[in-house]
Amino acid sequence: MSPTATSAPSRQAQGAAPRHSARQVPHPAVLADLQRTAGNAAVTRWVQRQEEPDVREEARRHAADPTAHGEWGTFRDTMARAGFPDDVTDAAWQLILGGIAEQGQLNDEAMAKHAKRQDQRDHRASNTWYQNLVKLIARYLKVETPTLALWSGGREISDYALGKGHTPLESTPFGGVVDKLTLTSDWMLKTPMWNVLSKAFVNHAQGPVHIFLRSFNPESVLISQEVPQLRVLMDLNPAVKLIWHPVYVAADGKPREVTGGLELDSDASYTTRDECVKVLYNYLRFKHDPANLHSERAYMEMRAHLAANGNPQ
């Protein structure tokens, strides 16, 4: 059976007027060929693999016919407002949808082949569609200021970091576009894309990196992937430093930072992860108000981690 070729999204078919940009981005060496064969690859996998229901089937249909995805128009228009060239927009969309279609199989393989969580994560992140997406848009993950921000514990912490003048991944030109999209109802198909993007994002660090912790999970992408990558950069560039902020969301819903005296303040930073986590955990243990639902999840995660390590509650 010969699958029908599918080209990159067509603007004329979508009724969008052509536009021209003086800012051109050199494609990866493989990108031109990938664009020509992306649709074929998606349909070939569709034919070769056993049919699967629901979201994965929908993902394969979208990879084979990118403009049929309900968010194509939103993506195209948002990318245009952000100043992306048309060819980058078209290629990025095909790579995103191809990656989503491929991810289900990689997720299954990760669980079947690997026992360790990090090995599973690495296998899921081996998605070549997402890897080529990063090659295409890496320059659009760069921050304008040297204060790059990482966070853990809920999207409001990203907004909090941005409000303090730092730049999280979601506030970069490309990250901001993708952050506004649903793409698929199965977050396990798109989370590896964000993990691949985050690793590329931290490579842009040129100065202090502010890390905001609402909760601490040693197996999170932040701790197991992003921070180790930053430590490699620190060995190469002394200007790259890690500044840790323990964050507690108060009863009024506003994030505050925890001081060494276990008080809430507008700014409290630490030079080491261990000191930051100690202060955060002590505040959750001794000062958390059980009626404060904003921080209930962070409190429960703290208790679970302490219990797993044999520490007193």
ZADREN-428207 format. One record per residue (C-alpha): residue number from 1; residue in one letter; y, z, x. Coordinates in Angstrom, 3 decimals. Example, Ala and Ser with C-alpha at 12.3 -4.5 7.8 and 13.67 -1.06 7.14 Angstrom:
2
<1; A; <-4.500; 7.800; 12.300>>
<2; S; <-1.060; 7.140; 13.670>>
% end
This chain:
313
<1; M; <0.000; 0.000; 0.000>>
<2; S; <3.375; -1.008; 1.367>>
<3; P; <6.258; 1.353; 0.492>>
<4; T; <9.606; -0.212; -0.399>>
<5; A; <12.424; 0.296; 2.081>>
<6; T; <15.283; 2.566; 1.094>>
<7; S; <18.629; 2.224; 2.787>>
<8; A; <21.284; 4.837; 3.444>>
<9; P; <23.451; 5.753; 0.413>>
<10; S; <25.644; 2.853; -0.726>>
<11; R; <29.314; 3.566; -1.462>>
<12; Q; <29.801; 0.353; -3.337>>
<13; A; <26.922; 1.308; -5.635>>
<14; Q; <28.664; 4.617; -6.270>>
<15; G; <32.040; 3.032; -6.955>>
<16; A; <33.771; 4.655; -3.989>>
<17; A; <36.485; 2.738; -2.248>>
<18; P; <35.812; 1.999; 1.417>>
<19; R; <37.863; 4.029; 3.840>>
<20; H; <38.355; 3.887; 7.549>>
<21; S; <38.658; 6.677; 10.068>>
<22; A; <39.993; 6.499; 13.579>>
<23; R; <37.728; 9.408; 14.486>>
<24; Q; <34.320; 7.949; 15.244>>
<25; V; <31.294; 9.958; 16.335>>
<26; P; <28.704; 8.399; 18.644>>
<27; H; <25.303; 8.518; 16.995>>
<28; P; <22.200; 9.839; 18.757>>
<29; A; <20.201; 7.048; 20.348>>
<30; V; <17.589; 7.263; 17.623>>
<31; L; <19.947; 7.471; 14.670>>
<32; A; <20.422; 3.768; 13.910>>
<33; D; <16.679; 3.224; 13.784>>
<34; L; <16.214; 6.441; 11.811>>
<35; Q; <18.706; 5.300; 9.177>>
<36; R; <16.846; 2.018; 8.723>>
<37; T; <13.465; 3.712; 8.363>>
<38; A; <14.313; 7.018; 6.692>>
<39; G; <13.513; 5.813; 3.197>>
<40; N; <10.268; 4.188; 4.338>>
<41; A; <9.199; 7.390; 6.073>>
<42; A; <9.825; 9.463; 2.970>>
<43; V; <7.894; 7.092; 0.704>>
<44; T; <5.035; 6.799; 3.200>>
<45; R; <4.577; 10.566; 3.179>>
<46; W; <4.724; 10.496; -0.605>>
<47; V; <1.824; 8.004; -0.692>>
<48; Q; <-0.256; 9.638; 2.033>>
<49; R; <-0.083; 13.233; 0.856>>
<50; Q; <-1.698; 14.813; -2.131>>
<51; E; <0.699; 14.951; -5.058>>
<52; E; <2.411; 18.307; -5.517>>
<53; P; <4.306; 19.423; -8.623>>
<54; D; <7.850; 20.515; -9.379>>
<55; V; <10.409; 20.978; -6.617>>
<56; R; <8.512; 19.271; -3.778>>
<57; E; <7.890; 16.186; -5.886>>
<58; E; <11.580; 16.100; -6.765>>
<59; A; <12.459; 16.452; -3.072>>
<60; R; <10.355; 13.406; -2.181>>
<61; R; <11.985; 11.333; -4.921>>
<62; H; <15.436; 12.238; -3.629>>
<63; A; <14.481; 11.391; -0.034>>
<64; A; <13.297; 7.965; -1.197>>
<65; D; <16.410; 7.375; -3.347>>
<66; P; <19.261; 9.477; -1.898>>
<67; T; <21.984; 8.422; -4.344>>
<68; A; <19.866; 9.620; -7.275>>
<69; H; <20.380; 13.231; -6.223>>
<70; G; <22.869; 14.871; -8.577>>
<71; E; <25.012; 16.232; -5.742>>
<72; W; <25.427; 12.982; -3.810>>
<73; G; <28.857; 12.309; -5.315>>
<74; T; <30.017; 15.860; -4.570>>
<75; F; <28.740; 15.655; -0.998>>
<76; R; <30.346; 12.244; -0.442>>
<77; D; <33.734; 13.317; -1.825>>
<78; T; <33.752; 16.696; -0.041>>
<79; M; <32.858; 15.052; 3.254>>
<80; A; <35.693; 12.565; 2.718>>
<81; R; <38.203; 15.354; 2.121>>
<82; A; <36.957; 17.077; 5.292>>
<83; G; <37.649; 13.883; 7.270>>
<84; F; <34.116; 12.733; 8.037>>
<85; P; <33.571; 9.009; 8.736>>
<86; D; <31.557; 7.169; 6.083>>
<87; D; <28.661; 6.387; 8.407>>
<88; V; <28.277; 10.060; 9.352>>
<89; T; <28.339; 11.061; 5.680>>
<90; D; <25.667; 8.503; 4.757>>
<91; A; <23.387; 9.418; 7.657>>
<92; A; <23.820; 13.176; 7.170>>
<93; W; <22.875; 12.928; 3.493>>
<94; Q; <19.724; 10.948; 4.235>>
<95; L; <18.744; 13.409; 6.971>>
<96; I; <19.303; 16.434; 4.711>>
<97; L; <17.192; 15.017; 1.888>>
<98; G; <14.505; 13.774; 4.277>>
<99; G; <14.377; 17.246; 5.797>>
<100; I; <13.986; 18.916; 2.418>>
<101; A; <11.148; 16.529; 1.531>>
<102; E; <9.394; 17.250; 4.838>>
<103; Q; <9.908; 21.009; 4.861>>
<104; G; <7.245; 21.988; 2.347>>
<105; Q; <4.467; 20.625; 4.534>>
<106; L; <5.888; 22.372; 7.616>>
<107; N; <6.097; 25.665; 5.719>>
<108; D; <2.431; 25.395; 4.754>>
<109; E; <1.430; 24.538; 8.327>>
<110; A; <3.447; 27.464; 9.699>>
<111; M; <1.537; 29.949; 7.554>>
<112; A; <-1.845; 28.349; 8.266>>
<113; K; <-1.453; 27.994; 12.035>>
<114; H; <0.554; 31.034; 13.124>>
<115; A; <0.172; 34.784; 12.629>>
<116; K; <3.440; 35.889; 14.256>>
<117; R; <6.607; 35.591; 12.194>>
<118; Q; <8.671; 34.110; 15.016>>
<119; D; <6.034; 31.435; 15.640>>
<120; Q; <6.084; 30.635; 11.934>>
<121; R; <9.873; 30.372; 12.009>>
<122; D; <9.784; 28.106; 15.054>>
<123; H; <7.265; 25.810; 13.355>>
<124; R; <9.379; 25.611; 10.209>>
<125; A; <12.429; 24.803; 12.336>>
<126; S; <10.635; 21.909; 14.061>>
<127; N; <11.685; 19.621; 11.194>>
<128; T; <12.798; 16.431; 12.993>>
<129; W; <15.097; 15.440; 10.139>>
<130; Y; <17.067; 18.666; 10.565>>
<131; Q; <16.986; 18.318; 14.357>>
<132; N; <18.532; 14.845; 14.083>>
<133; L; <21.077; 16.179; 11.593>>
<134; V; <22.252; 18.635; 14.240>>
<135; K; <22.566; 15.844; 16.817>>
<136; L; <24.715; 13.916; 14.379>>
<137; I; <27.138; 16.636; 13.299>>
<138; A; <27.081; 19.126; 16.213>>
<139; R; <30.736; 18.535; 17.036>>
<140; Y; <31.659; 19.470; 13.452>>
<141; L; <30.273; 22.976; 13.968>>
<142; K; <32.886; 23.754; 16.597>>
<143; V; <35.453; 26.452; 15.831>>
<144; E; <39.163; 26.070; 16.462>>
<145; T; <39.535; 29.608; 17.851>>
<146; P; <37.338; 31.358; 20.422>>
<147; T; <36.352; 34.056; 17.917>>
<148; L; <33.108; 32.841; 16.410>>
<149; A; <31.499; 35.156; 13.815>>
<150; L; <27.892; 35.958; 12.910>>
<151; W; <26.814; 38.227; 10.076>>
<152; S; <23.903; 39.809; 8.248>>
<153; G; <23.664; 41.349; 4.812>>
<154; G; <25.061; 39.047; 2.139>>
<155; R; <27.544; 36.227; 1.784>>
<156; E; <30.483; 38.557; 1.158>>
<157; I; <30.150; 39.663; 4.777>>
<158; S; <30.809; 36.072; 5.847>>
<159; D; <33.948; 36.062; 3.708>>
<160; Y; <34.936; 39.410; 5.203>>
<161; A; <34.558; 38.065; 8.752>>
<162; L; <36.651; 35.015; 7.870>>
<163; G; <39.338; 37.232; 6.383>>
<164; K; <39.587; 39.085; 9.689>>
<165; G; <40.364; 35.831; 11.511>>
<166; H; <36.918; 34.902; 12.810>>
<167; T; <34.942; 31.728; 12.055>>
<168; P; <31.424; 31.948; 10.575>>
<169; L; <29.168; 28.912; 10.279>>
<170; E; <30.042; 28.471; 6.595>>
<171; S; <33.694; 27.939; 7.527>>
<172; T; <33.145; 25.091; 9.997>>
<173; P; <33.876; 21.571; 8.679>>
<174; F; <30.237; 20.649; 8.092>>
<175; G; <28.995; 24.143; 7.258>>
<176; G; <31.697; 24.426; 4.612>>
<177; V; <30.546; 21.218; 2.931>>
<178; V; <26.848; 22.106; 2.808>>
<179; D; <27.561; 25.688; 1.765>>
<180; K; <29.002; 24.434; -1.535>>
<181; L; <25.802; 22.560; -2.480>>
<182; T; <22.559; 23.712; -4.092>>
<183; L; <20.480; 20.779; -2.708>>
<184; T; <17.187; 22.253; -3.980>>
<185; S; <16.122; 25.215; -6.086>>
<186; D; <13.570; 26.234; -3.432>>
<187; W; <15.505; 28.091; -0.757>>
<188; M; <12.477; 27.943; 1.578>>
<189; L; <13.023; 24.182; 1.868>>
<190; K; <16.640; 24.514; 3.008>>
<191; T; <16.696; 27.826; 4.911>>
<192; P; <15.198; 26.180; 8.045>>
<193; M; <18.111; 23.719; 7.984>>
<194; W; <20.570; 26.611; 8.145>>
<195; N; <18.524; 28.177; 10.958>>
<196; V; <18.706; 24.953; 12.976>>
<197; L; <22.435; 24.649; 12.271>>
<198; S; <23.070; 28.270; 13.275>>
<199; K; <21.405; 27.810; 16.651>>
<200; A; <23.624; 24.798; 17.316>>
<201; F; <26.643; 26.742; 16.048>>
<202; V; <26.319; 29.602; 18.541>>
<203; N; <26.232; 27.093; 21.394>>
<204; H; <29.939; 26.501; 20.702>>
<205; A; <30.854; 30.058; 21.696>>
<206; Q; <33.575; 30.050; 24.339>>
<207; G; <34.844; 33.610; 23.995>>
<208; P; <34.187; 36.820; 22.046>>
<209; V; <31.619; 36.603; 19.250>>
<210; H; <32.057; 39.137; 16.456>>
<211; I; <28.826; 40.230; 14.755>>
<212; F; <29.085; 41.971; 11.382>>
<213; L; <26.047; 44.028; 10.301>>
<214; R; <25.684; 45.311; 6.771>>
<215; S; <21.986; 45.774; 7.330>>
<216; F; <19.730; 45.485; 10.354>>
<217; N; <16.514; 43.499; 10.406>>
<218; P; <15.001; 42.983; 13.867>>
<219; E; <13.137; 39.899; 12.590>>
<220; S; <16.203; 38.232; 11.082>>
<221; V; <17.484; 34.919; 12.416>>
<222; L; <20.584; 36.731; 13.634>>
<223; I; <18.689; 39.196; 15.821>>
<224; S; <15.670; 37.109; 16.823>>
<225; Q; <17.366; 33.742; 17.357>>
<226; E; <21.172; 33.708; 17.391>>
<227; V; <21.787; 36.757; 19.583>>
<228; P; <19.202; 35.743; 22.250>>
<229; Q; <20.840; 32.317; 22.404>>
<230; L; <24.212; 33.987; 22.897>>
<231; R; <22.834; 36.108; 25.733>>
<232; V; <21.836; 32.903; 27.514>>
<233; L; <25.423; 31.679; 27.125>>
<234; M; <26.754; 35.009; 28.393>>
<235; D; <24.916; 34.455; 31.675>>
<236; L; <26.662; 31.087; 32.023>>
<237; N; <30.099; 32.032; 30.726>>
<238; P; <31.479; 35.566; 31.292>>
<239; A; <34.092; 34.955; 28.571>>
<240; V; <31.351; 35.111; 25.926>>
<241; K; <31.014; 38.722; 24.806>>
<242; L; <29.318; 40.321; 21.808>>
<243; I; <31.416; 42.642; 19.636>>
<244; W; <29.424; 44.501; 16.976>>
<245; H; <30.809; 45.745; 13.648>>
<246; P; <28.818; 48.068; 11.326>>
<247; V; <29.874; 47.228; 7.753>>
<248; Y; <29.447; 49.323; 4.624>>
<249; V; <30.466; 47.963; 1.217>>
<250; A; <32.203; 50.802; -0.588>>
<251; A; <31.981; 51.661; -4.283>>
<252; D; <35.011; 49.454; -4.986>>
<253; G; <33.105; 46.443; -3.606>>
<254; K; <35.254; 46.138; -0.489>>
<255; P; <33.605; 45.973; 2.963>>
<256; R; <34.736; 48.637; 5.422>>
<257; E; <33.659; 49.402; 8.983>>
<258; V; <31.993; 52.613; 10.130>>
<259; T; <33.579; 54.680; 12.876>>
<260; G; <31.741; 56.878; 15.358>>
<261; G; <32.781; 59.861; 13.225>>
<262; L; <31.069; 58.289; 10.197>>
<263; E; <34.303; 57.432; 8.439>>
<264; L; <35.220; 54.102; 6.838>>
<265; D; <38.046; 52.167; 8.470>>
<266; S; <39.522; 48.668; 8.545>>
<267; D; <38.159; 48.083; 12.048>>
<268; A; <35.444; 49.742; 14.110>>
<269; S; <33.730; 47.781; 16.852>>
<270; Y; <31.073; 48.509; 19.467>>
<271; T; <29.973; 46.780; 22.644>>
<272; T; <26.223; 47.229; 22.102>>
<273; R; <23.876; 46.473; 19.234>>
<274; D; <22.108; 49.833; 19.491>>
<275; E; <25.328; 51.801; 19.149>>
<276; C; <26.362; 49.717; 16.151>>
<277; V; <22.991; 50.115; 14.416>>
<278; K; <22.913; 53.858; 15.110>>
<279; V; <26.314; 54.360; 13.481>>
<280; L; <25.396; 52.163; 10.522>>
<281; Y; <22.075; 53.913; 9.955>>
<282; N; <23.622; 57.365; 10.230>>
<283; Y; <26.237; 56.462; 7.669>>
<284; L; <23.602; 55.091; 5.280>>
<285; R; <21.417; 58.188; 5.790>>
<286; F; <24.091; 60.862; 5.422>>
<287; K; <27.059; 59.329; 3.606>>
<288; H; <25.670; 56.692; 1.236>>
<289; D; <26.404; 57.395; -2.428>>
<290; P; <23.280; 56.657; -4.537>>
<291; A; <25.602; 55.559; -7.351>>
<292; N; <27.080; 52.816; -5.147>>
<293; L; <25.010; 49.779; -6.101>>
<294; H; <26.939; 47.551; -3.675>>
<295; S; <25.108; 49.139; -0.742>>
<296; E; <21.818; 50.077; -2.391>>
<297; R; <19.922; 47.208; -0.765>>
<298; A; <21.226; 48.043; 2.727>>
<299; Y; <20.245; 51.685; 2.146>>
<300; M; <16.719; 50.782; 1.046>>
<301; E; <16.222; 48.392; 3.967>>
<302; M; <17.352; 51.116; 6.360>>
<303; R; <14.834; 53.571; 4.891>>
<304; A; <12.029; 51.010; 5.081>>
<305; H; <12.729; 50.205; 8.740>>
<306; L; <12.896; 53.870; 9.728>>
<307; A; <9.662; 54.598; 7.877>>
<308; A; <7.895; 51.650; 9.503>>
<309; N; <8.890; 53.024; 12.921>>
<310; G; <7.718; 56.549; 12.122>>
<311; N; <11.221; 58.012; 12.000>>
<312; P; <12.242; 60.839; 9.644>>
<313; Q; <13.899; 59.942; 6.343>>
% end
